[in-house]
Amino acid sequence: MTRLCGLLWLCLSLSVQAAAEEDTVGESVTEKVNRSTVEPASTMPITSDSAGVAELAPSEPEEESLRAIPLYEEYELLEWINANRHLDRVRDQDNCQLVQDIEARAEVLRLPAYQFLWGDMLAWGVCVPQQSRRGVSMMWKAADQGLPAALEQLGRYYYQGILVQQNRERAAPLMQEAAGLGLEKAQFTWARWLLNGSGSPLDYPQAYLWLKEVVITDKKQHQEVDRLSAALAAKMPPSKVKELNSRLLF
């Protein structure tokens, strides 16, 4: 009997001890869960502004954005072309950032100033792989639309044999048309070509008038006008020169 009571007492003691251990484990798990919900999820450093409001500090400095290059207006592009600064602008000043836009306006929209620019870039390999044949073809598309700069440049190329075979008979009408459209450098070049044997005597009067009606401020160009117009006048009868002078607008 005494032994039986001892066994019962032992079983009861073991049950109480197991229940106590279970409660202890449960409390430790709960405490861990509570701690995990309180701790911040990010290790990003926290700063505060002048008002004491906490702010998250950026993990990395922001990169400076590249300078946006605006696409050229057609009038300013024509100014650069006539001053022979268009390739320098695209390559040296704008670092070839607008190649795709230039190509689209030349190939898709078919704007003559952009056709000339794109053609010149291709012809000389500026910002793109050189494709001279394709470049000259694109310049012709601009010339077919009556762009004076394209007519003048193609005229020079054929006259001097640049990129194409020399053909001065083909060059003459191109330069004459560019001069007739009011491109001053073409008017100077056309007068020189006439004095060197291009064209015919029938072309002298109009070339003389173009020179006499040029409005320029450069003294050297004034002297060149005087020299060329005097040389043309010497090839015409005095009566014809007198008639032409009476027709001058200013």
Buried (B, 14 or more C-beta within 10 A) or exposed (E): EEEEEEEEEEEEEEEEEEEEEEEEEEEEEEEEEEEEEEEEEEEEEEEEEEEEEEEEEEEEEEEEEEEEBEEBEEEEBBEBBBEEEBBEBBBEEBEBEBBEEBBBBBEEEEBBBBBBBBBBBBBBEBBBEEBBEBBBBBBBBBBEBEBBBBBBBBBBBBBEEEBBEEEBEBBBBBBBBBBBBEBBBBBBBBBBBBBEEBBEEEBBBBBBBBBBBBEEEEEEBEEBBEEBBEBBBEEBEEEBBEEBEEEEEE
